[in-house]
Amino acid sequence: MREQLRTAHARGRADVFVADTGDLDAIRSVAAELAQRHDHVDALVHAAGALDAA
């Protein structure tokens, strides 16, 4: 997904964070990392089940 966003918006920036949404500690960890890296978020995509398990 990141590469698709970068291709479509070559001058933009896309970061990917992965967390188990069933694990509140994992969500908090990703939120803390996101807050440390960025002062705001323009878009947030929740793509549950989008990762190929293979």
C-alpha positions, 0 to 999 in steps of 0.5 A: 500500500505504501508504494501505491501511495508513493507512486500516486503522490510522488511528492507526498509522504506515506508512513506505514504502521502495523498493529494488532487492533485487538491488542490495546498495548500495540495500538498505544505503542503505534500511537506513541510512535506516530505522535513522536514522528509527526505533529499531525496526521492528514489521513489515516487508513485502517486496512484490517485484514489487508496483509497477506498472511503468506 
